[in-house]
């Protein structure tokens, strides 16, 4: 190893120590506890199983999970997941076997994941908005041996192979249910002693959003170190033992990674099974939360609440509102911060690349459309059509490298890769301040009359109109120009602006060929569970 590499490694280590001290993740422990923590991390690696064991050593009696069933301490969660892991093992689940989870946000989801980690099992996160046929297709393809699903999804299981072991994650109190045992029954029936370490670490299969087709399974392993997470914590100022209201769905990578970050910080995770705008803010106030984890459309729904409903929301201690999962529309971030303070941190990434950049409050004030800055431990290349890196200020395809990029699709195939960098699927550029801007999807660009047009640029502009709530723009076929744009627009007031008004607004701010040929006013846009607009549904209904 040359001196430059040695210097770099020392610098990285010092940086990690600095950030971990600032968050409170290290320091302040008795020597005997510090030794036990280091031994646990050395033996088990940076896994959720290690994190819950370390949390028990450091703060056994602190609240970890608060949901509608009550609260659990870190010690209780560690013991319960030991018992649950033993129950899974008794049903034939071992290292490398897959466990599917189709649950809403509650303790059962987190405990199933922790139990799987203690066994070295693979975890498959299933979308709670799946139809029966979609669920059957994904289960058939991914092959879990055991499926934990909430009672409400029982009717969707008809197509799931009979040999898949079924466990009920959550059942409404007093309701009739099928013969599948509940997680609580499994936990109560088993010994909660510590388990031996598995011979391999868990893997995670997170499904892509499926906004343009059938969801794919993106597989990744537990990170080999904390370096990538530390880079994120450097830009988003989490602190140990904070209270985190976890509104983003746990089955999505954003909800999942925040549950792991929260566990590592010794945070209190407060959850409701279903998102409710007013209910979420009531949780923030009731538990004096420092952190709200959400997707952009959730903030939009909160801001749309009647003044009479929202007047009492204070959010006095809310220091971090951390977002990801879909594009941040228009002035949403600044509208939120005008009301609730300088606390929005928006993360740009994807299921495949994990995360790429973070836009903090100052970035979003300077430019609400920015995707933000690159965290330490992550690197980005912008690649032109010739396969070479673009010049400074140029636009190119975005490729990302860090310790959490995925390992390929479980059904075969991969995202395009270049020297360890993974394509995000987007095109973008950096501004003079080093902030990334997303110009559009590389597969959404249309050619209209010989001109390249990215729908995202037109969306951002129309979304900034005072009478527009949200908008989605898609490419449609056009006999004269080959392709044209169609804008689906949600208005604040019916009839406040007409089709020609929208087109005139675009022409006044962008090149005339970027004005949409068609403008369709709609009461809402079709979205998935994380708030992403389902453009395939819009494209399927394009005007003739």
TISEKOL-763445 format. One record per residue (C-alpha): chain; z, x, y; residue number from 1. Coordinates in steps of 0.2 Angstrom, whole numbers, plus 5000, padded with zeros to 4 digits. Example, Ala and Ser with C-alpha at 12.3 -4.5 7.8 and 13.67 -1.06 7.14 Angstrom:
TISEKOL-763445
- chaine  zz  xx  yy  num
- A  5039  5062  4978  1
- A  5036  5068  4995  2
***
This chain:
TISEKOL-763445
- chaine  zz  xx  yy  num
- A  5000  5000  5000  1
- A  4995  5007  5017  2
- A  5006  5009  5032  3
- A  4998  4994  5041  4
- A  5001  4982  5027  5
- A  5020  4988  5026  6
- A  5022  4985  5044  7
- A  5014  4968  5043  8
- A  5026  4963  5028  9
- A  5041  4969  5038  10
- A  5035  4959  5053  11
- A  5033  4944  5043  12
- A  5050  4945  5035  13
- A  5058  4948  5051  14
- A  5049  4932  5058  15
- A  5054  4922  5043  16
- A  5073  4927  5045  17
- A  5072  4923  5064  18
- A  5065  4905  5061  19
- A  5077  4902  5046  20
- A  5092  4907  5057  21
- A  5086  4896  5071  22
- A  5084  4881  5059  23
- A  5101  4884  5052  24
- A  5094  4886  5034  25
- A  5102  4903  5032  26
- A  5119  4910  5039  27
- A  5136  4903  5040  28
- A  5140  4903  5022  29
- A  5155  4911  5013  30
- A  5149  4926  5003  31
- A  5152  4918  4986  32
- A  5141  4903  4991  33
- A  5128  4915  4999  34
- A  5127  4924  4982  35
- A  5125  4908  4972  36
- A  5111  4902  4984  37
- A  5101  4918  4982  38
- A  5103  4918  4964  39
- A  5097  4900  4963  40
- A  5082  4904  4974  41
- A  5078  4920  4964  42
- A  5079  4911  4947  43
- A  5071  4895  4951  44
- A  5059  4899  4965  45
- A  5054  4888  4980  46
- A  5054  4872  4971  47
- A  5062  4855  4975  48
- A  5074  4858  4960  49
- A  5080  4874  4968  50
- A  5082  4865  4985  51
- A  5093  4851  4978  52
- A  5104  4864  4969  53
- A  5106  4874  4984  54
- A  5110  4859  4995  55
- A  5124  4855  4982  56
- A  5131  4873  4984  57
- A  5130  4872  5003  58
- A  5135  4854  5007  59
- A  5139  4844  4992  60
- A  5148  4829  5001  61
- A  5135  4827  5015  62
- A  5124  4811  5014  63
- A  5106  4815  5008  64
- A  5098  4798  5005  65
- A  5101  4782  5014  66
- A  5091  4767  5008  67
- A  5094  4748  5005  68
- A  5104  4752  4989  69
- A  5117  4762  4999  70
- A  5119  4781  5001  71
- A  5119  4797  4990  72
- A  5127  4814  4993  73
- A  5118  4830  4989  74
- A  5130  4832  4974  75
- A  5127  4814  4968  76
- A  5108  4816  4969  77
- A  5109  4833  4960  78
- A  5119  4825  4946  79
- A  5109  4810  4945  80
- A  5093  4819  4943  81
- A  5100  4830  4930  82
- A  5103  4814  4920  83
- A  5086  4807  4924  84
- A  5078  4823  4919  85
- A  5087  4822  4902  86
- A  5081  4804  4900  87
- A  5063  4809  4903  88
- A  5065  4824  4891  89
- A  5071  4812  4878  90
- A  5055  4802  4880  91
- A  5045  4817  4876  92
- A  5042  4824  4894  93
- A  5042  4843  4896  94
- A  5034  4857  4906  95
- A  5016  4853  4910  96
- A  5017  4834  4906  97
- A  5012  4822  4919  98
- A  5023  4809  4927  99
- A  5015  4796  4938  100
- A  5025  4788  4953  101
- A  5019  4771  4961  102
- A  5034  4767  4972  103
- A  5038  4764  4990  104
- A  5050  4774  5000  105
- A  5067  4773  4991  106
- A  5078  4785  4981  107
- A  5069  4782  4965  108
- A  5054  4791  4972  109
- A  5063  4806  4977  110
- A  5074  4806  4962  111
- A  5059  4805  4950  112
- A  5051  4820  4959  113
- A  5067  4830  4958  114
- A  5069  4826  4939  115
- A  5051  4831  4936  116
- A  5054  4847  4945  117
- A  5069  4851  4934  118
- A  5058  4849  4919  119
- A  5042  4858  4926  120
- A  5032  4842  4924  121
- A  5017  4838  4934  122
- A  5019  4824  4947  123
- A  5005  4812  4951  124
- A  5007  4802  4967  125
- A  4999  4785  4966  126
- A  4994  4774  4981  127
- A  5004  4758  4983  128
- A  4988  4750  4990  129
- A  4979  4752  4973  130
- A  4971  4737  4965  131
- A  4973  4735  4946  132
- A  4956  4743  4942  133
- A  4959  4758  4954  134
- A  4976  4761  4946  135
- A  4969  4760  4928  136
- A  4954  4772  4933  137
- A  4966  4785  4940  138
- A  4979  4784  4926  139
- A  4965  4786  4913  140
- A  4958  4801  4922  141
- A  4974  4810  4926  142
- A  4983  4805  4910  143
- A  5001  4804  4914  144
- A  5013  4801  4899  145
- A  5026  4791  4909  146
- A  5024  4780  4924  147
- A  5038  4775  4936  148
- A  5032  4760  4946  149
- A  5041  4747  4957  150
- A  5043  4729  4950  151
- A  5031  4722  4963  152
- A  5017  4732  4955  153
- A  5020  4725  4938  154
- A  5004  4714  4939  155
- A  4993  4729  4942  156
- A  4998  4738  4925  157
- A  4987  4727  4914  158
- A  4974  4741  4913  159
- A  4986  4755  4910  160
- A  4985  4762  4892  161
- A  4999  4755  4881  162
- A  5005  4772  4876  163
- A  5010  4777  4894  164
- A  5029  4775  4895  165
- A  5034  4763  4909  166
- A  5050  4764  4919  167
- A  5054  4752  4933  168
- A  5058  4762  4949  169
- A  5065  4747  4960  170
- A  5068  4729  4955  171
- A  5074  4716  4967  172
- A  5092  4712  4964  173
- A  5094  4697  4952  174
- A  5075  4695  4949  175
- A  5067  4693  4932  176
- A  5058  4709  4926  177
- A  5048  4716  4911  178
- A  5056  4725  4897  179
- A  5054  4742  4905  180
- A  5071  4751  4908  181
- A  5075  4755  4926  182
- A  5079  4772  4933  183
- A  5097  4767  4936  184
- A  5099  4762  4918  185
- A  5091  4779  4912  186
- A  5103  4789  4924  187
- A  5118  4779  4918  188
- A  5115  4782  4900  189
- A  5113  4801  4900  190
- A  5124  4817  4903  191
- A  5122  4824  4920  192
- A  5125  4842  4916  193
- A  5114  4856  4923  194
- A  5098  4859  4913  195
- A  5090  4875  4908  196
- A  5076  4881  4919  197
- A  5058  4876  4913  198
- A  5045  4889  4908  199
- A  5034  4884  4922  200
- A  5035  4876  4939  201
- A  5030  4859  4943  202
- A  5013  4855  4950  203
- A  5008  4840  4961  204
- A  4993  4829  4961  205
- A  4990  4820  4977  206
- A  4976  4809  4979  207
- A  4963  4810  4993  208
- A  4963  4795  5004  209
- A  4947  4788  4997  210
- A  4940  4783  5014  211
- A  4923  4787  5009  212
- A  4923  4785  4990  213
- A  4934  4785  4974  214
- A  4951  4795  4977  215
- A  4951  4812  4969  216
- A  4966  4821  4963  217
- A  4970  4837  4973  218
- A  4981  4848  4963  219
- A  4993  4861  4970  220
- A  5008  4871  4963  221
- A  5025  4874  4971  222
- A  5023  4887  4985  223
- A  5027  4905  4980  224
- A  5037  4908  4995  225
- A  5043  4899  5011  226
- A  5031  4908  5022  227
- A  5019  4894  5025  228
- A  5034  4881  5028  229
- A  5042  4894  5040  230
- A  5026  4894  5051  231
- A  5027  4875  5052  232
- A  5046  4876  5057  233
- A  5042  4888  5070  234
- A  5031  4875  5079  235
- A  5041  4859  5075  236
- A  5059  4863  5079  237
- A  5068  4855  5065  238
- A  5087  4859  5063  239
- A  5098  4859  5048  240
- A  5108  4843  5044  241
- A  5097  4833  5056  242
- A  5094  4814  5052  243
- A  5076  4810  5048  244
- A  5069  4792  5047  245
- A  5056  4794  5034  246
- A  5043  4780  5038  247
- A  5027  4789  5032  248
- A  5023  4784  5014  249
- A  5031  4796  5001  250
- A  5015  4795  4990  251
- A  5005  4804  5004  252
- A  5006  4822  5006  253
- A  5013  4820  5024  254
- A  5028  4809  5018  255
- A  5031  4820  5003  256
- A  5031  4837  5012  257
- A  5043  4830  5025  258
- A  5055  4824  5011  259
- A  5055  4842  5004  260
- A  5057  4850  5021  261
- A  5072  4838  5024  262
- A  5079  4842  5008  263
- A  5078  4861  5012  264
- A  5086  4858  5029  265
- A  5100  4848  5021  266
- A  5094  4833  5031  267
- A  5099  4815  5029  268
- A  5084  4805  5024  269
- A  5084  4787  5030  270
- A  5071  4775  5022  271
- A  5065  4757  5021  272
- A  5054  4752  5007  273
- A  5041  4744  5019  274
- A  5037  4749  5037  275
- A  5042  4737  5050  276
- A  5040  4742  5068  277
- A  5056  4735  5075  278
- A  5065  4739  5059  279
- A  5060  4757  5060  280
- A  5067  4759  5078  281
- A  5083  4750  5073  282
- A  5085  4763  5060  283
- A  5082  4777  5073  284
- A  5096  4770  5084  285
- A  5108  4765  5070  286
- A  5108  4782  5063  287
- A  5106  4791  5079  288
- A  5091  4800  5071  289
- A  5084  4816  5078  290
- A  5068  4815  5068  291
- A  5055  4801  5065  292
- A  5041  4805  5052  293
- A  5027  4793  5054  294
- A  5008  4791  5054  295
- A  4999  4787  5071  296
- A  4996  4769  5068  297
- A  5015  4766  5066  298
- A  5018  4772  5083  299
- A  5004  4761  5089  300
- A  5012  4746  5081  301
- A  5029  4750  5089  302
- A  5022  4752  5106  303
- A  5013  4735  5104  304
- A  5030  4726  5101  305
- A  5035  4713  5114  306
- A  5045  4719  5128  307
- A  5059  4707  5123  308
- A  5060  4715  5106  309
- A  5059  4733  5111  310
- A  5069  4732  5127  311
- A  5085  4738  5117  312
- A  5077  4753  5108  313
- A  5085  4769  5115  314
- A  5080  4783  5103  315
- A  5092  4793  5114  316
- A  5094  4807  5101  317
- A  5075  4807  5095  318
- A  5069  4825  5097  319
- A  5055  4825  5085  320
- A  5042  4812  5081  321
- A  5031  4821  5069  322
- A  5014  4814  5064  323
- A  4999  4817  5052  324
- A  4988  4807  5040  325
- A  4975  4801  5052  326
- A  4967  4805  5069  327
- A  4978  4803  5084  328
- A  4969  4790  5095  329
- A  4966  4790  5113  330
- A  4982  4792  5124  331
- A  4994  4786  5110  332
- A  5004  4802  5111  333
- A  5006  4802  5130  334
- A  5010  4783  5130  335
- A  5024  4786  5117  336
- A  5031  4801  5127  337
- A  5031  4791  5143  338
- A  5042  4779  5135  339
- A  5053  4789  5123  340
- A  5052  4807  5129  341
- A  5043  4824  5125  342
- A  5045  4823  5107  343
- A  5028  4821  5098  344
- A  5021  4834  5086  345
- A  5005  4830  5078  346
- A  4999  4840  5063  347
- A  4980  4842  5058  348
- A  4976  4845  5040  349
- A  4970  4837  5024  350
- A  4975  4834  5006  351
- A  4965  4849  5001  352
- A  4971  4862  5015  353
- A  4988  4855  5018  354
- A  4990  4859  5036  355
- A  4980  4869  5049  356
- A  4987  4866  5066  357
- A  5001  4858  5076  358
- A  5000  4850  5093  359
- A  5016  4849  5102  360
- A  5021  4839  5117  361
- A  5015  4852  5130  362
- A  4998  4853  5121  363
- A  4996  4834  5120  364
- A  5001  4833  5138  365
- A  4988  4846  5143  366
- A  4974  4837  5132  367
- A  4979  4822  5121  368
- A  4963  4825  5110  369
- A  4968  4843  5104  370
- A  4973  4846  5086  371
- A  4984  4860  5092  372
- A  4988  4878  5088  373
- A  4988  4888  5071  374
- A  5005  4891  5064  375
- A  5010  4908  5058  376
- A  5005  4910  5039  377
- A  4990  4900  5041  378
- A  4972  4906  5047  379
- A  4956  4897  5052  380
- A  4938  4902  5052  381
- A  4924  4892  5061  382
- A  4908  4895  5051  383
- A  4891  4891  5058  384
- A  4875  4885  5049  385
- A  4871  4903  5044  386
- A  4887  4905  5035  387
- A  4894  4918  5048  388
- A  4909  4915  5059  389
- A  4904  4908  5076  390
- A  4907  4917  5092  391
- A  4922  4913  5103  392
- A  4920  4896  5111  393
- A  4907  4891  5098  394
- A  4908  4876  5086  395
- A  4908  4877  5067  396
- A  4914  4871  5051  397
- A  4933  4873  5049  398
- A  4939  4883  5034  399
- A  4958  4885  5032  400
- A  4969  4897  5022  401
- A  4988  4897  5019  402
- A  5000  4897  5004  403
- A  4998  4878  5001  404
- A  4979  4875  5000  405
- A  4975  4865  4984  406
- A  4969  4873  4968  407
- A  4954  4861  4965  408
- A  4951  4843  4959  409
- A  4959  4837  4943  410
- A  4943  4828  4938  411
- A  4932  4844  4941  412
- A  4924  4850  4956  413
- A  4931  4859  4972  414
- A  4930  4859  4990  415
- A  4919  4873  4997  416
- A  4928  4889  4998  417
- A  4925  4906  5006  418
- A  4935  4921  5003  419
- A  4951  4911  5000  420
- A  4947  4899  5014  421
- A  4945  4880  5010  422
- A  4934  4869  5020  423
- A  4943  4855  5029  424
- A  4927  4844  5030  425
- A  4928  4844  5049  426
- A  4918  4853  5063  427
- A  4928  4860  5078  428
- A  4930  4873  5091  429
- A  4944  4882  5100  430
- A  4947  4880  5119  431
- A  4952  4894  5131  432
- A  4970  4892  5127  433
- A  4968  4894  5108  434
- A  4970  4875  5104  435
- A  4959  4868  5091  436
- A  4948  4853  5094  437
- A  4940  4842  5081  438
- A  4922  4837  5085  439
- A  4919  4826  5069  440
- A  4917  4826  5051  441
- A  4904  4837  5044  442
- A  4897  4823  5033  443
- A  4898  4810  5047  444
- A  4886  4819  5059  445
- A  4870  4809  5062  446
- A  4853  4814  5069  447
- A  4847  4801  5082  448
- A  4830  4804  5089  449
- A  4832  4823  5085  450
- A  4849  4825  5093  451
- A  4865  4829  5083  452
- A  4879  4816  5087  453
- A  4897  4816  5081  454
- A  4905  4799  5080  455
- A  4922  4806  5084  456
- A  4917  4811  5101  457
- A  4911  4794  5105  458
- A  4927  4786  5097  459
- A  4938  4797  5108  460
- A  4929  4792  5124  461
- A  4929  4773  5120  462
- A  4947  4774  5114  463
- A  4952  4780  5132  464
- A  4945  4764  5140  465
- A  4959  4754  5148  466
- A  4954  4738  5139  467
- A  4952  4746  5121  468
- A  4966  4747  5108  469
- A  4956  4757  5095  470
- A  4939  4760  5090  471
- A  4929  4766  5075  472
- A  4911  4773  5076  473
- A  4899  4774  5061  474
- A  4881  4779  5059  475
- A  4869  4766  5054  476
- A  4850  4766  5050  477
- A  4838  4764  5064  478
- A  4819  4761  5062  479
- A  4815  4770  5079  480
- A  4827  4784  5079  481
- A  4831  4787  5061  482
- A  4850  4784  5064  483
- A  4860  4776  5078  484
- A  4879  4773  5081  485
- A  4888  4756  5078  486
- A  4905  4755  5087  487
- A  4919  4743  5080  488
- A  4930  4739  5095  489
- A  4948  4731  5096  490
- A  4951  4725  5113  491
- A  4968  4722  5122  492
- A  4961  4706  5129  493
- A  4948  4695  5122  494
- A  4932  4696  5133  495
- A  4939  4709  5144  496
- A  4923  4720  5142  497
- A  4906  4715  5134  498
- A  4894  4725  5123  499
- A  4884  4732  5138  500
- A  4900  4737  5146  501
- A  4905  4748  5132  502
- A  4888  4756  5132  503
- A  4888  4758  5150  504
- A  4905  4767  5149  505
- A  4898  4779  5136  506
- A  4883  4783  5146  507
- A  4893  4786  5162  508
- A  4903  4800  5152  509
- A  4892  4806  5139  510
- A  4873  4809  5136  511
- A  4864  4793  5135  512
- A  4858  4795  5117  513
- A  4877  4795  5112  514
- A  4879  4777  5117  515
- A  4881  4765  5102  516
- A  4866  4754  5098  517
- A  4878  4740  5092  518
- A  4895  4735  5098  519
- A  4905  4724  5087  520
- A  4922  4717  5093  521
- A  4935  4714  5079  522
- A  4953  4709  5079  523
- A  4958  4725  5068  524
- A  4951  4739  5059  525
- A  4952  4741  5040  526
- A  4965  4754  5036  527
- A  4973  4762  5020  528
- A  4992  4765  5018  529
- A  4992  4780  5029  530
- A  4983  4772  5043  531
- A  4966  4780  5041  532
- A  4952  4769  5045  533
- A  4941  4764  5030  534
- A  4924  4768  5037  535
- A  4915  4764  5021  536
- A  4920  4746  5023  537
- A  4913  4746  5040  538
- A  4897  4755  5035  539
- A  4895  4742  5021  540
- A  4894  4728  5033  541
- A  4883  4737  5046  542
- A  4871  4726  5056  543
- A  4854  4723  5050  544
***
